[in-house]
Amino acid sequence: MDIQTYLFYFAAIVALVISFVKDKKKSMLALKKAWKSFENILPQVLSLLVIVGILLAIVNTDVISQLIGKNSGWFGVVLAGSVGAITLIPPYVAFPTAALLVEAGAGYMQIGAFISTLMMVGLVTIPVETKFFGKKLTLLRNLLAFIFSFFVAIIIRLVVGS
């Protein structure tokens, strides 16, 4: 772990101690709620990490590098963005999944497009969104979010260089 991780843990522990000093009852209630939330998301996180782990074991890293590696260029960006647009994964699962993909050879620009479309484009949720916002606004929002994801990829390429 790096120093930032240790600092984060230290700050969390200090904040928890301060919270207990101020009000032990509310602090215990908050910890119980946090544990309950953790229990609720744990099955989703574990199941998706198992699936991604199995996929990473089956699909070798050369294939990942070919499809969405930094040398895959705009084809990889469009492919990753398209997969993100049709996938419905909560953020607390998406980011560890993205980290696993980067470790397996995916490029930062491609993962940036994947995460951006994953968070902003909802092809799976279009029927529900259409009921609230109408067809035209829903399609426009999704299209603009998809296009914006490529700007995110460009910015990542400019910053990271790959």
Backbone as numpy.savetxt, mean C-alpha at the origin, in Angstrom:
# Nx Ny Nz CAx CAy CAz Cx Cy Cz
17.25 -3.05 12.03 16.40 -1.86 12.03 17.29 -0.62 12.03
16.79 0.43 11.44 17.55 1.67 11.39 17.20 2.57 12.57
17.91 3.66 12.70 17.74 4.58 13.82 16.35 5.20 13.86
15.77 5.46 12.70 14.42 6.05 12.67 13.39 5.12 13.30
13.54 3.83 13.08 12.62 2.86 13.66 12.73 2.87 15.19
13.97 2.88 15.68 14.18 2.94 17.13 13.61 4.22 17.72
13.81 5.33 17.02 13.26 6.61 17.49 11.73 6.58 17.53
11.14 5.98 16.54 9.68 5.86 16.50 9.17 5.03 17.68
9.80 3.89 17.93 9.40 3.06 19.07 9.60 3.80 20.38
10.72 4.48 20.52 10.99 5.24 21.73 9.92 6.31 21.95
9.59 7.05 20.90 8.56 8.10 21.00 7.21 7.50 21.38
6.88 6.35 20.82 5.61 5.69 21.14 5.58 5.26 22.61
6.68 4.72 23.09 6.74 4.30 24.50 6.63 5.49 25.43
7.34 6.59 25.10 7.28 7.81 25.92 5.84 8.34 25.94
5.20 8.38 24.78 3.82 8.86 24.71 2.88 7.97 25.53
3.10 6.67 25.48 2.27 5.75 26.26 2.47 5.96 27.76
3.71 6.16 28.18 3.99 6.41 29.60 3.32 7.71 30.05
3.43 8.75 29.23 2.79 10.04 29.55 1.28 9.85 29.65
0.72 9.07 28.72 -0.72 8.81 28.72 -1.13 8.09 30.01
-0.35 7.09 30.42 -0.66 6.37 31.67 -0.57 7.27 32.89
0.40 8.19 32.89 0.55 9.11 34.01 -0.66 10.04 34.09
-1.13 10.51 32.91 -2.28 11.43 32.89 -3.58 10.74 33.28
-3.85 9.56 32.66 -5.11 8.87 32.94 -4.95 7.39 32.60
-4.74 6.60 33.64 -4.49 5.17 33.46 -5.70 4.46 32.84
-6.91 4.84 33.25 -8.13 4.19 32.76 -8.31 4.40 31.26
-8.15 5.66 30.80 -8.30 5.94 29.36 -7.18 5.26 28.56
-6.00 5.21 29.12 -4.88 4.56 28.44 -5.15 3.07 28.25
-5.67 2.43 29.29 -6.00 1.01 29.18 -7.12 0.78 28.15
-8.11 1.67 28.15 -9.19 1.58 27.17 -8.64 1.72 25.75
-7.73 2.67 25.56 -7.12 2.87 24.24 -6.32 1.65 23.81
-5.58 1.05 24.74 -4.81 -0.14 24.41 -5.73 -1.32 24.06
-6.84 -1.44 24.77 -7.80 -2.50 24.46 -8.41 -2.30 23.07
-8.75 -1.05 22.73 -9.30 -0.77 21.40 -8.25 -1.05 20.32
-7.01 -0.66 20.58 -5.93 -0.91 19.62 -5.74 -2.41 19.41
-5.79 -3.18 20.50 -5.64 -4.64 20.39 -6.79 -5.23 19.59
-8.01 -4.74 19.83 -9.17 -5.23 19.10 -9.03 -4.93 17.60
-8.57 -3.74 17.27 -8.33 -3.39 15.87 -7.28 -4.30 15.26
-6.22 -4.55 16.02 -5.16 -5.44 15.56 -5.71 -6.83 15.28
-6.54 -7.33 16.19 -7.16 -8.65 15.99 -8.04 -8.68 14.75
-8.70 -7.57 14.46 -9.60 -7.51 13.29 -8.84 -7.51 11.98
-7.69 -6.84 11.93 -6.97 -6.75 10.66 -5.95 -7.88 10.47
-5.60 -8.56 11.55 -4.58 -9.61 11.46 -4.92 -10.70 10.45
-6.14 -11.24 10.42 -6.43 -12.28 9.41 -6.25 -11.80 7.97
-6.66 -10.57 7.70 -6.49 -10.03 6.34 -5.01 -9.89 6.00
-4.25 -9.33 6.93 -2.83 -9.12 6.68 -2.12 -10.45 6.47
-2.36 -11.38 7.37 -1.69 -12.68 7.27 -2.07 -13.43 6.00
-3.36 -13.43 5.67 -3.78 -14.16 4.47 -3.17 -13.56 3.21
-3.16 -12.24 3.13 -2.58 -11.62 1.93 -1.07 -11.81 1.88
-0.40 -11.73 3.02 1.04 -11.95 3.03 1.37 -13.40 2.68
0.54 -14.33 3.10 0.75 -15.73 2.72 0.58 -15.89 1.22
-0.47 -15.29 0.67 -0.71 -15.37 -0.78 0.45 -14.76 -1.55
0.88 -13.56 -1.12 1.99 -12.90 -1.80 3.26 -13.73 -1.64
3.46 -14.29 -0.46 4.63 -15.14 -0.23 4.64 -16.36 -1.14
3.48 -16.99 -1.29 3.38 -18.15 -2.19 3.65 -17.72 -3.63
3.05 -16.59 -4.03 3.30 -16.10 -5.39 4.77 -15.79 -5.62
5.41 -15.18 -4.61 6.83 -14.87 -4.75 7.68 -16.14 -4.79
7.21 -17.19 -4.13 7.93 -18.46 -4.17 7.75 -19.16 -5.52
6.55 -19.04 -6.09 6.27 -19.68 -7.37 6.87 -18.90 -8.53
6.62 -17.58 -8.53 7.13 -16.72 -9.59 8.53 -16.27 -9.20
9.49 -16.62 -10.01 10.85 -16.27 -9.61 11.12 -14.77 -9.82
12.14 -14.30 -9.15 12.43 -12.85 -9.15 12.76 -12.32 -10.53
13.26 -13.17 -11.42 13.55 -12.72 -12.78 12.27 -12.32 -13.51
11.19 -13.06 -13.27 9.91 -12.75 -13.90 9.38 -11.42 -13.36
9.46 -11.23 -12.04 9.02 -9.97 -11.44 9.84 -8.82 -12.00
11.15 -8.99 -12.09 12.02 -7.95 -12.64 11.68 -7.65 -14.09
11.35 -8.69 -14.85 10.98 -8.49 -16.25 9.68 -7.71 -16.38
8.68 -8.10 -15.58 7.35 -7.50 -15.71 7.26 -6.12 -15.08
7.75 -5.96 -13.84 7.61 -4.68 -13.15 8.92 -4.22 -12.52
10.03 -4.70 -13.04 11.34 -4.25 -12.56 11.68 -2.89 -13.11
12.78 -2.30 -12.61 13.12 -0.95 -13.07 13.47 -0.91 -14.55
13.86 -2.03 -15.13 14.16 -2.06 -16.56 12.93 -2.35 -17.42
11.79 -2.56 -16.79 10.56 -2.83 -17.57 9.99 -1.55 -18.16
10.47 -0.40 -17.69 10.05 0.89 -18.25 8.57 1.16 -18.08
8.02 1.84 -19.09 6.62 2.25 -19.01 5.66 1.08 -19.12
6.09 0.00 -19.78 5.25 -1.20 -19.80 5.00 -1.68 -18.37
6.04 -1.74 -17.56 5.92 -2.16 -16.16 5.09 -1.20 -15.34
5.23 0.09 -15.62 4.44 1.10 -14.90 2.96 0.93 -15.21
2.63 0.77 -16.50 1.23 0.60 -16.90 0.68 -0.72 -16.35
1.47 -1.78 -16.40 1.04 -3.07 -15.88 0.78 -2.98 -14.37
1.73 -2.42 -13.63 1.57 -2.29 -12.17 0.40 -1.38 -11.83
0.25 -0.29 -12.58 -0.87 0.62 -12.36 -2.21 -0.05 -12.65
-2.25 -0.85 -13.68 -3.49 -1.56 -14.02 -3.86 -2.59 -12.96
-2.87 -3.31 -12.49 -3.13 -4.29 -11.42 -3.61 -3.57 -10.16
-2.98 -2.45 -9.83 -3.41 -1.67 -8.67 -4.82 -1.14 -8.81
-5.19 -0.78 -10.03 -6.53 -0.22 -10.26 -7.64 -1.24 -10.06
-7.34 -2.50 -10.35 -8.39 -3.52 -10.24 -8.30 -4.32 -8.94
-7.31 -4.04 -8.12 -7.13 -4.77 -6.87 -7.70 -3.96 -5.72
-8.32 -4.64 -4.80 -8.89 -3.99 -3.63 -8.16 -4.51 -2.39
-7.13 -3.77 -1.97 -6.32 -4.15 -0.82 -6.24 -2.96 0.11
-6.46 -3.16 1.41 -6.34 -2.05 2.35 -4.88 -1.59 2.48
-4.66 -0.32 2.81 -3.30 0.23 2.88 -2.37 -0.53 3.82
-2.87 -1.00 4.95 -2.00 -1.67 5.89 -1.51 -3.02 5.38
-2.08 -3.50 4.30 -1.60 -4.71 3.65 -0.82 -4.34 2.39
-1.21 -3.27 1.73 -0.60 -2.88 0.46 0.87 -2.49 0.62
1.19 -1.76 1.66 2.56 -1.28 1.80 3.55 -2.41 2.10
3.23 -3.34 3.01 4.14 -4.48 3.16 4.25 -5.32 1.89
3.14 -5.45 1.17 3.16 -6.18 -0.10 4.09 -5.50 -1.09
4.00 -4.17 -1.16 4.87 -3.41 -2.05 6.34 -3.60 -1.66
6.62 -3.61 -0.37 7.99 -3.81 0.10 8.51 -5.19 -0.33
7.66 -6.21 -0.23 8.05 -7.55 -0.67 8.34 -7.57 -2.17
7.52 -6.87 -2.93 7.73 -6.81 -4.38 9.03 -6.10 -4.74
9.34 -5.02 -4.02 10.60 -4.31 -4.27 11.78 -5.22 -3.94
11.70 -5.94 -2.83 12.76 -6.88 -2.47 12.92 -7.98 -3.50
11.82 -8.32 -4.18 11.85 -9.37 -5.20 12.27 -8.85 -6.57
12.53 -7.54 -6.68 13.05 -7.01 -7.94 12.18 -5.99 -8.64
11.06 -5.63 -8.06 10.20 -4.61 -8.69 10.87 -3.25 -8.59
10.60 -2.39 -9.55 11.16 -1.05 -9.56 10.33 -0.08 -8.73
10.99 0.95 -8.24 10.30 1.94 -7.41 9.22 2.68 -8.20
9.54 3.02 -9.44 8.58 3.75 -10.27 7.33 2.89 -10.49
7.53 1.61 -10.74 6.42 0.70 -10.98 5.59 0.51 -9.71
6.27 0.37 -8.58 5.56 0.20 -7.31 4.84 1.49 -6.93
5.41 2.63 -7.28 4.73 3.90 -7.04 3.41 3.97 -7.79
3.41 3.53 -9.04 2.17 3.50 -9.83 1.19 2.49 -9.24
1.71 1.34 -8.83 0.86 0.30 -8.23 0.17 0.82 -6.97
0.92 1.40 -6.06 0.35 1.89 -4.80 -0.60 3.05 -5.06
-0.22 3.95 -5.97 -1.08 5.10 -6.26 -2.43 4.67 -6.81
-2.42 3.77 -7.78 -3.70 3.32 -8.34 -4.46 2.48 -7.32
-3.74 1.72 -6.54 -4.37 0.90 -5.51 -5.16 1.76 -4.52
-4.60 2.90 -4.16 -5.23 3.77 -3.17 -6.29 4.70 -3.79
-6.09 5.09 -5.06 -6.95 6.14 -5.62 -7.96 5.66 -6.66
-7.65 4.58 -7.36 -8.55 4.10 -8.41 -9.32 2.91 -7.87
-10.61 2.90 -8.08 -11.42 1.80 -7.56 -12.32 1.20 -8.61
-11.76 0.43 -9.52 -12.60 -0.20 -10.54 -13.59 -1.18 -9.91
-13.17 -1.85 -8.86 -14.04 -2.81 -8.19 -15.20 -2.10 -7.49
-14.94 -0.89 -7.03 -15.97 -0.16 -6.26 -16.79 0.81 -7.10
-16.62 0.78 -8.41 -17.37 1.70 -9.28 -18.88 1.58 -9.10
-19.46 0.40 -9.01 -20.92 0.33 -8.83 -21.41 1.06 -7.58
-20.70 0.91 -6.49 -21.10 1.59 -5.25 -20.89 3.09 -5.36
-19.74 3.48 -5.91 -19.43 4.90 -6.04 -20.40 5.60 -6.99
-20.83 4.91 -8.03 -21.77 5.48 -8.99 -23.10 5.84 -8.33
-23.53 5.03 -7.38 -24.79 5.30 -6.67 -24.74 6.61 -5.91
-23.57 6.96 -5.39 -23.44 8.18 -4.59 -23.07 9.40 -5.42
-22.20 9.23 -6.41 -21.67 10.38 -7.15 -22.13 10.47 -8.59
-22.77 9.45 -9.09 -23.19 9.44 -10.48 -22.10 8.84 -11.36
-22.53 8.38 -12.53 -21.63 7.68 -13.44 -20.51 8.59 -13.97
-20.89 9.80 -14.39 -19.93 10.70 -15.01 -18.83 11.09 -14.03
-19.19 11.51 -12.83 -18.21 11.93 -11.84 -17.33 10.76 -11.40
-17.93 9.59 -11.24 -17.17 8.40 -10.84 -16.12 8.05 -11.88
-16.52 8.02 -13.14 -15.58 7.69 -14.21 -14.50 8.76 -14.35
-14.88 10.02 -14.24 -13.91 11.10 -14.33 -12.91 11.03 -13.18
-13.40 10.79 -11.97 -12.50 10.71 -10.82 -11.52 9.56 -10.97
-12.01 8.41 -11.39 -11.13 7.26 -11.57 -10.12 7.47 -12.69
-10.55 8.07 -13.78 -9.64 8.35 -14.89 -8.55 9.33 -14.47
-8.94 10.41 -13.80 -7.95 11.39 -13.35 -7.00 10.79 -12.32
-7.50 9.94 -11.44 -6.65 9.28 -10.46 -5.67 8.34 -11.14
-6.12 7.64 -12.18 -5.25 6.74 -12.94 -4.14 7.53 -13.62
-4.51 8.63 -14.24 -3.51 9.49 -14.91 -2.54 10.08 -13.89
-3.07 10.52 -12.75 -2.22 11.09 -11.71 -1.18 10.09 -11.21
-1.53 8.82 -11.21 -0.60 7.78 -10.77 0.65 7.74 -11.63
0.51 8.09 -12.89 1.69 8.13 -13.76 2.56 9.35 -13.45
1.94 10.43 -13.00 2.74 11.57 -12.54 3.51 11.19 -11.28
2.89 10.41 -10.44 3.58 9.91 -9.24 4.79 9.08 -9.66
4.61 8.22 -10.64 5.72 7.39 -11.14 6.83 8.26 -11.71
6.47 9.30 -12.43 7.48 10.21 -13.00 8.24 10.91 -11.89
7.56 11.38 -10.88 8.21 12.06 -9.76 9.16 11.09 -9.04
8.73 9.86 -8.85 9.59 8.86 -8.21 10.83 8.62 -9.07
10.65 8.56 -10.37 11.81 8.37 -11.26 12.77 9.55 -11.15
12.23 10.76 -11.06 13.10 11.94 -10.94 13.83 11.96 -9.60
13.14 11.54 -8.55 13.75 11.59 -7.21 14.71 10.42 -6.98
14.25 9.21 -7.29 15.03 8.02 -7.00 15.99 7.71 -8.15
15.56 7.99 -9.35 16.41 7.75 -10.51 16.22 6.39 -11.14
15.20 5.66 -10.73 14.96 4.35 -11.38 13.49 4.09 -11.52
